[in-house]
Each structure stands twice: as structure tokens, then as C-alpha cells.
Amino acid sequence: MKPTMDERTTGRIYDRFSVVYDRTFGRLVQRRQRIAIEQLGLKSGDRVLDLGVGTGLTIPMYPEDVTVVGLDLSWGMLEEARRRALESGRKAWVVQADALQPPLAPRSFDHVLITHVISVVSDPPRLLRHAAELLKPGGRIVLLNHFRAEDGPMASFEKAINPLTTRIGWRSDLSLAESLDGVPLEIEKRVQLRRWDLWKIVVLRHARPPGRST
């Protein structure tokens, strides 16, 4: 049977990981997080959903004139995010909730940022469908994540190690195409720091109805 993610188990894993996250994985991703936020194209007064805010490393990266709502499943991670929000002076609030069941109103955000979350949840397309529902017309969803290579030796390797990575809290075999399956979003652009970067930034918008070019 193919290993799958489970939100209850994942929440416990990241509760434990929260005490070392900033000094380990967090150090690797901060530059990419800044670039991902730049892709949102924020304007003064915008309201942003940071879906899977973790320890809140992204919160001080936002402009001071936008409002940020950070959502995460892990209580341990949110304790760090809450502290960081207070220290940053940003207009930021954090909410503990399951990203697959967000307690938020439709079309209530100008943009949505999702960093290192889509390979953590049990149903990636469902996550993106909810994000699309929460997004106002004309807004962007920006993903920062590892996605499996489409083919070749690396794709085989990423599939092979998935049972191990699933046990420590993330999927190594998730493809971008799988994540977008049946989701009413389209890719606007992709950004990578370098050609062989393990992480990709993907900018999404609401899909245009068939026959419309603008």
C-alpha cells in the first residue's frame, strides 16, 4: 500500500519539530520564502493568507501595510509564530486549524501563500481547491515546495524514499500535476533559484473559462 499522510500524525510530528525548526530546515528556506512573497505582488491594504505558516518565519518578511492571517495545524509551531508576530510589529494573526478544513470565509483574501505544506497534507488537490475558494478574483496563490521530477533516475529515487519521508512528515513523491488535478487554477509562472534546486516556486491564478483569452 502506498504510504499516505495523516493530519493527526503530522500535527504531532511538527509539534515536536517546532523547537528546532528555525535552526534546521528553516535556515535553508528563508531566501526562497522571500522570493515567494515577492511573487504575490502585494499592494498596500492587501489581506494575505499564509497557509501553513509554521513558526512564522515569513511574518517579518511581509510589508508593514498588509494584513497577514497565518494558519497551521501544529500548536507547537504556532506558539513560535504567535511570538514572532508580536515581535515583528506586523498586522498578523495566527489560527490553529486544518488546512483541509479552513474556518475562513470564501473570497476573503487578496493572495494566498503556501510554503512547504502541499506535500505534508493527505489531499493536495483538496488543499488547493480550498485555497482557490478563499482567493478573491484576480489574486495569486504562490506555492513554494519540493515536487517530484517527472521522469528519470531522480523521479525513481524520490518514489523509492517516500516511505521514509512520509514517516518524518512529508511526501517526496508528490508531483505538481497530481497536486493540480481537478483544481480550478492555472500556472502563471514558475521560479527556481538555480537549475537543480530541489524547491520550486509556482504562481497560480484562477483558471480562465474556456474561450476567454483575457
N, C-alpha and C positions, 0 to 999 in steps of 0.2 A: 504493500500500500504506500502511495506517495505521501511523504510527511507534509503536514499542513500546520498552519499557525493556529494558535488558540489564544483568544484575548485574555482569559484569566491567567494562563501560564505566562504570557508575555508581560502582563502587568507586574507580576511578581518578580520576573527576571529584571525588569528595568527599575523596580523599587530598589533592588539590591545594587544594581549597576550605578544608580544615581550618585553615590558617594565618590565614585572615581571617574565618572563620565567626562567631566570637563578636562581632567588631566590626561585622559587617554584618547578615546575616539574624538572627543570634542576638539582637541588640538588639531586634528587632521582636516577638519571640515570647515573651519571658520572662514577661510578665504573664499571657498565656494559658496558658503551661505551669503556672504556679502554680495557676490556676483549675482546670486539667485534673486536677492531682494532688489538689486538694480533692474532686473528684467521685469519687475512689476510695473515700472513706470509710474511711481507714486506721485500724487498731487496733494497739495495742502487740503486737509479735511477728509482725506480718504479713510475708510474703515477696512482694516485688513484682518482676515482670519489666519492665524498661524496654527495650522492643523498638525498636531504632534509637536508642540513647542518644546517638549523635553525639559531641560534645565534652564531654558530661556536664554541661551547664548545669542539668539538672534535679536532679542528685545532691544538692546542698546544700539543695534545697527539700523533701526528704523529712524526716519526723520522725526523730529520732535512734534511736528504739526500733523501727524496722523494718529489714528486710534488703533490699537492692536488688541485683539482678543486671542489669547493662547489657550488651546485645548489639548489635553493629554490624558491618557488612561492611567498613567503611573502617578500615585500620590507622592512617592519619593522624589520623582523628577520635578513635580510641580512645586514642592516645597522650595527647591532651588530656584525655580522660575519666579515664584512669588517674591522671594528675596531680591532677585535681580531686577524685577520690575520696579520695586520700591526704590532701589538704589539708583536706577537709571534716570528717574525723573520723567519717564515717558508716560503717555496716557495708555496704560496697558493693564489688562485684567486677565486672570487665568481661571480656567474652568476644568474641573475633573469630569471627563465623560469619555464614552466610547466613540471613536471617530466614525464607526459604522452606524451609530445612532445619535447623531449630534443634536442636542436640545436647543436648536437655533432656528430662527425664522427664515423662510425662503427669501432669496434675493436681498439679504441683509448685509452683504459685504461687497466692497468695490473690487477686491482682489483676494486671492487665497494662496498662501504659501504652504507647500507640503515637502518637508525635508526629512529624508531617511525614515519614512513612515510606510510608504506603499508596500515595501517588502516585509513589513512587520505584521500587517493585518491579515486576517483569514480570507478576505474577499476584496482584492484590489479594485475590480470594476465597480463594486458597490460603493467603495470609498469615494471614487471619482464621480460617480453619479450624484452622491450627496453633495460633494463639493460644487458640482455644476448647478445644483438646485439652490445652493446658498449664494451663488455668484450673481451680481447684478448684470444686466445686459452691457456688453462692451468691456467687461472686466477680464482679467487674466488669472489663470491658475498656473503657478510655477512649481514644477517638480524638481527636486534635487535628490537623486537616488542612484544606486547601482542597478543596472539592468543587464540581464544575461546577454552574452554575444549571440547573434542569430545563428551562427554555424561555426564549424571548425573545431580545433582542439580545445580552445577556451570554453566554448559552449558545452562540450562534453565534460570538461573539468568542473564547471560550475554546477552542472546537473549532478555530478558524482558526489560533490561535497555537501549537497543540500541537506542530507540527513543530519550532518554535523552542525551546519549553520542554523538550522531550524531549532536545534536543541539549545542554542545560545541566544536565540531571539530574533533571527531574520532569515529570509529566503535568499539563497544565492542563484536560484534557477528561474527567477521571475523575469519575463520579457516585457518590453514596453507594449508590444502588440497585444499580449494577453491582458495587460492592465487596462487597455483602452477598448477591449472587446465589448460592444454594445453600449458604449458610453457616448453621449451626445456632445463630444468635444473633438476638436481637431488641432493638430500640431501647427503652431505658428512658426516656431524655430527651435533649434537645438544648439546648446552651447557646451563646449568642453574646454578645460584649461589647456590640455595637451592631447595629442592624438590618442595616446594609450591610457588616458585617465580612466580609472575604474568607475568614477562617478560622472553622471551626465545631468545637465540642466535642460529641462524640456518646458517650453512655454506653450500653454494650451488656451484656446478660446472656445466659446460656444460654437458648435458646428453650424454652418450656414445651411438653410433649407435648400434642397435640390433645385437647380436652375437659377439660384441667385449668385451673382459674382461679386457683390459688394455687401 
